[in-house]
Amino acid sequence: MTDETPEEELARLRTENEALKAKKKGGGELSFKVSQKGAVSVYGMGRFPVTLYKEQWLRLLDRKDDILEFIKENEDSLTVKE
């Protein structure tokens, strides 16, 4: 147990909460994890992780230029999520 008064603890918790909200709002950082089934999961892009197997990631990354071109061509139809 700490020597904090209830008011000090509340202030500390509010500060921590605001820092977490700011980090989440700014998109936060991406993190990677190997799933139980041996796939690569990417956290920090949305509410749920994006999980693909190694071969799927490699296929997707091989098409990077096509994906960027598609996004550019469809800019008017795409929604930006903040």
C-alpha positions as CSV (number, residue, x, y, z in Angstrom):
1,M,0.0,0.0,0.0
2,T,1.2,3.5,-0.8
3,D,1.2,6.6,1.3
4,E,-1.0,8.4,-1.2
5,T,-4.1,10.2,0.0
6,P,-7.3,9.3,-1.9
7,E,-7.1,12.7,-3.6
8,E,-3.5,12.1,-4.7
9,E,-4.4,8.6,-6.0
10,L,-7.4,10.0,-7.9
11,A,-5.2,12.7,-9.5
12,R,-2.5,10.1,-10.4
13,L,-5.1,7.8,-11.9
14,R,-6.7,10.6,-13.9
15,T,-3.3,11.5,-15.3
16,E,-2.6,7.9,-16.3
17,N,-6.1,7.6,-17.9
18,E,-5.6,10.7,-20.0
19,A,-2.2,9.5,-21.1
20,L,-3.7,6.2,-22.2
21,K,-6.5,7.9,-24.1
22,A,-4.0,10.2,-25.9
23,K,-1.9,7.2,-26.9
24,K,-5.0,5.4,-28.2
25,K,-6.3,8.4,-30.0
26,G,-2.9,9.0,-31.8
27,G,-3.1,5.5,-33.2
28,G,-0.5,4.2,-30.8
29,E,2.3,2.1,-31.9
30,L,2.0,-1.2,-33.8
31,S,3.1,-4.3,-32.0
32,F,3.6,-7.8,-33.3
33,K,3.0,-11.2,-31.8
34,V,3.2,-14.8,-32.9
35,S,-0.2,-16.4,-32.3
36,Q,-0.8,-19.8,-30.7
37,K,-1.3,-21.2,-34.2
38,G,2.0,-19.7,-35.5
39,A,0.6,-16.7,-37.4
40,V,1.7,-13.1,-37.2
41,S,-0.7,-10.8,-35.4
42,V,-0.4,-7.0,-35.7
43,Y,-1.9,-5.0,-32.8
44,G,-2.7,-1.3,-32.8
45,M,-4.5,-0.9,-36.2
46,G,-8.0,-1.3,-34.8
47,R,-10.0,-2.9,-32.1
48,F,-8.9,-6.4,-33.1
49,P,-5.5,-7.6,-34.3
50,V,-4.8,-8.3,-37.9
51,T,-3.6,-11.9,-38.1
52,L,-2.2,-13.7,-41.2
53,Y,0.1,-16.6,-41.7
54,K,3.7,-15.9,-42.9
55,E,2.8,-16.9,-46.5
56,Q,-0.2,-14.5,-46.5
57,W,1.9,-11.6,-45.2
58,L,4.6,-12.2,-47.8
59,R,2.0,-12.3,-50.6
60,L,0.4,-9.1,-49.3
61,L,3.8,-7.4,-49.0
62,D,4.8,-8.5,-52.5
63,R,1.7,-6.5,-53.8
64,K,2.6,-3.3,-51.9
65,D,2.9,-1.2,-55.0
66,D,-0.5,-2.5,-56.3
67,I,-2.1,-1.7,-53.0
68,L,-0.7,1.8,-52.9
69,E,-1.9,2.4,-56.5
70,F,-5.3,1.0,-55.7
71,I,-5.6,3.4,-52.7
72,K,-4.5,6.3,-54.8
73,E,-7.0,5.5,-57.6
74,N,-9.9,5.1,-55.1
75,E,-9.0,8.0,-52.8
76,D,-12.4,9.6,-53.3
77,S,-14.3,6.5,-52.2
78,L,-12.1,5.6,-49.2
79,T,-12.9,6.7,-45.6
80,V,-10.2,7.9,-43.3
81,K,-10.7,6.5,-39.8
82,E,-9.1,8.6,-37.0
